[in-house]
């Protein structure tokens, strides 16, 4: 069988951000889920200071797909070379590079070059993928001088004296939440492969989020969740968060010790700018949005943590009471 031709695409866009800022966003892959819309989670598997291996999950066209990236970081040249094993083109490796060149003091020319055999031509091919990735990077990078105001990261913790398996079971079984949580009217869970969930919750009022508590109570809010039971982790990202949020991702993690465990819900949020007044009222500022979002997501996370704690500790209490009764 004759070999397929190699497709190659190179595109360049002008970005209103310095080259070192653009390079910093490209190099800091674990932060992509809160900066780049398609990414749900990026896990760094190894890193020696210059070369790294990443596992990345993206949500596109209603589906979650994972890929492995091998990257070489070249900070002096503001360049990242990569090879990506992409299930969109089975058996093929997408090779390429990102580079940022200064175009004045606060502007840059950003180039993405990609090549692969067997990539489909047309609107869903390599050309569209390259253009889309450049557009999303430009949108994120051009907020560079406001990111300190717009980015927010925090976590809620709760001590649980019960089995980690019961806590994880509670967090995982979203389809049962309408029976367990009074503020959830209905749920829809699609699990195309084990541990990869696309969740839609219908909530009666504010107080329950699709990922694990955080949401504004709007019916039909959608969240992608990646579940890692052996590691005691559930990673989540809202696909269309409500204003004033532009992006919202996070993670549930169970941290065991000798006497029990601590359950942590971490949030990473990117606030919008234009929607602030519509969401919070005239004259609203990023500091107002930070306070409102922190209070709301924190409160709703604590509510879900309390329910998870009750779910895990109730069997333990019943067991202790039973043992106490048998001694009398």
N, C-alpha and C positions, 0 to 999 in steps of 0.2 A: 504494500500500500504506500503510495507516495506521501512524503511528509507534508504537513500543512504549513502554509506560509506563516511567518512570524508577523504579527501586527504590532505596530509601534505608533505611539501618540506622544507628542510633546506640545504642551500649551503653557503660555505665560500670561499672568495677569498683574496689573499694577495694584498695589495694596497700600493704603494710607496708614502704614505702621513701619517702624524701623526694621531693618533686616534682622538685627539680633533679637527683636521681640518675636518676629515670625519664626525664627529658628527655635527660640525657646519653647514656643507652643508645639512645634513639630517634635522636639526632643522629649517633651514631658508627656509621653503617651498615657500614663495612668490618669491624667486629668482630662483626656479627650471626652469622656462621657458627659461632662458638664459644659464643654466648650463646643463640641461638634455634634450635631443632632442625631446622626445615624448610629453613633457608638453607644452601646449599653454598658460595656465593661471591657477594660483592658488589664490583663494580668502580666506582670513582668516575671518571666520564668528564670532568667539569668542575665547578669550584666557585669562586665569587667571594666567598665569605665568608658569603653569605646564601642564594644559590640554587645548586642543584647538579643534575646529571643522573647517575643511577646505572643500571648494568646489574646485575640480580639474577637468580641461579639458585636455584630451590627444588626440593626432592625431596619429592613428595607422592604417595601412592597408587602407589608404585613407578615413578613417572615424573619426569623432570627437565623443568622448564619455566622459561623465561627471560622477563623482562619489563624494560621501561624505565620508570624513575621520574623524574619532575621534581619537585623538592621545594624548598620555601621554609622556612628555619629561622628561628624567632622565639624566641630564648633568653629574652628578658625575659618573654614570656608563657608560656614552657614549652610551646610549640606547634610542630607541624610540619604544614604543608599539603602535599598531594601530588596528583599526577596520575599514574596508572599505566596504561600500555598493556599489557593483560593478554591473552595468547593463550587463556586459559580462556574469554574472551568476545570472540571475534574482531571487530574493527571498532569495539569500544567502549572507552571510557576510563573507568577507575574513578577518581573524584575523592573526596577526603576529607581528614581531618585527625586527628592525634593531639594530645591535650592532657592536661596533668597539673596538677591544682590541689592546693595544700596542704590536708591534712586532719589538722592537728596537726603536731607537730614532726618526726615520723618516719613519717608516713603521707601518702597522697595518693589523690585520686580521678582515675582515668585513663579518658579517654573516647576511643573510636574511632568516627568517623563516616565512612561510605562510601556512595557512590551511583553507580549505573551503569544505563544502559538495557539491557534484555534479559537481565539476570542471572537465572538459574533460581531458582525458589522451592524450598522443601523442604530436606531435611537436607544437601544438597550446595550450597546456594545462598549468597547473600551473608550471610545471618544466621549460618550455621555458620562461614563464613570469618571474620567479625568476632569471634565468640565465641572461636574457636580462637586467633586472633592475640592477643587480650587475655589469654587464659589463659597462653600461652607467655611473653608479656612479663612478666606478674606473677610467674611462677615464677623467671625470671631476675633480675628486679629485687629480689626479696625475699632474695637472697643478697648484697645490696650491701655489707654490713658485713664480709663474709668473702671478697670477691673477690680481695683481695691475696694471700690464702693459697691460694685455689683455682685461680687463673689461672696458667698457665705458658707461656712462649714461649721458644724456643731454636732454633738451627739447627746443622747440620753442613755442612762445606765440604770439597771435595776438588779438587785441581788435576789437570787432564787434558790431556795433550799429544796430542790427537787431534781428529778432526772432531766438531763439535757435532752434526752429523746422525746420527752413529753412537751417540752418547750418548742423544740423544732417541729414536732408533729402539729402543734397548734398553729404555728406560723405557716407551715407548708400547706395545710388543708384549707385553702381559701374557699373551696366550693362548699364547705360546711359552715362558713361564717354567718350566713343568714340565720342559722339555727342557734348560733352561739353568741352573736353580738346583736343587741337590740337595735342598733342604728343601721344595720345592713339589711336592706330589703331583698336583694338578689345578687347573685354572682354568676359569672360566666368564665370558665377556665378552659383555654385551649392549650394542650400540651403535645406538640407535634413530636417531640422526643423527650425521654425521661429527664426531668429536671429543668426543662425550658418551658416556661409558662407565659402565656399572654392572658392577662386577667382584666376583666371589666367588672367593676362593682357598682351597683345601684344603691345609693345611701339615702336614708330618709332625712338626715341632717348632718351638719358638720360634725366631724369627730372620728371618721374612719377613712383611711386612705387605702388605695388599691395595692400599695406595695407592702404596707405593714403598719397602717395607721395614718400616714400623712396624706391629707387631701382636703379639699374645701367642701366636701359633701356634695359636689355636683354629680348627678346621675350619669352613669356611663363612662366614668373616668377609666382610662386604659393604662396599664402598666406592664412592662416586660420584666420578668423575674427569672434569674438564673440560680438554681438551687444546688448547693454542694453539701449533701448530708454528712459525708465523712469528715468534712472540715467544719461543720456546724455553721454554715454561712448561707445567706440568701441575699443576692445582689439584686437591686431593682432600679428601674428608671421609668418615669412617667413619659409617655409618648407625646402628650400635648398638655402640659401643666397649665393650670389656670393663672391668669394675671394676678399679681405682678411677676410671676415666675416666667422665665424663658426656658430654663432647664432645671430639672430636679432628679438627682440620682442619689443612691445611698446603699446601705448594707445593714442587714441584721447579722450579728455574730455572737456566738455562744463561747464564753471563755471559762472553762471549768477550772476548779482548784480542789483542794483536799476536802472541803466541807460543802461544796455546792458549785454554783456557777454565777457569773455575771452576764447578763444579756445586754448587748449594746446595740442601739439603733443610731447609725451615723447618717448624716444628711450632707449633701453638697448641692448648693443652689446657685443659679445664675439669675439675677433679677433683670427684668426688662427695663426699658427707659420710657418709651412713648406710652405704654399702657398704665403708668403709675397713677396719673390723675384720674383716669377712668376707673381704676380699681380701688383707689384709696381716697379720692376726693381732690378738690382743687388745691393746688399748692403742695401736694405730696412730694416728698423728697426721698432719695434712696435710703436715708437713715430711717425714715418712717416705715418704708417697706421692709427693711432689715428687721426692725423691731417686731412688726406685725407677723412676718413670716416665721421668725424665730419663736415667738410666743405660740403661734397656732400649731406649727409642726411639732414643737416640743410638747405641747399639751396633748396632742392627739397620739404622739408616740408613747407618752407615759400611760395614757388610757389603755392602749393595746398591750404595753408591757405588764400592766396590772392584771389584765385578763390572762395573759400567758403565764404569769406567776401563779395565779389562782388555779389554772388548768394543771400545772405541774405539781403544785404543793398539796392539792386536795387529796389525791391518793395516798400521799405520805402521811397526812394528818389522820386519815381514816385507818391506815395501817397501824400507826402509833396508838390510836385510841383503842383499836381492837386488841393489841398486845397488852395495853394497860388493863383492859377489862378482864382478860383471861387470867391476870395475876391476882385479882381480888377474890 
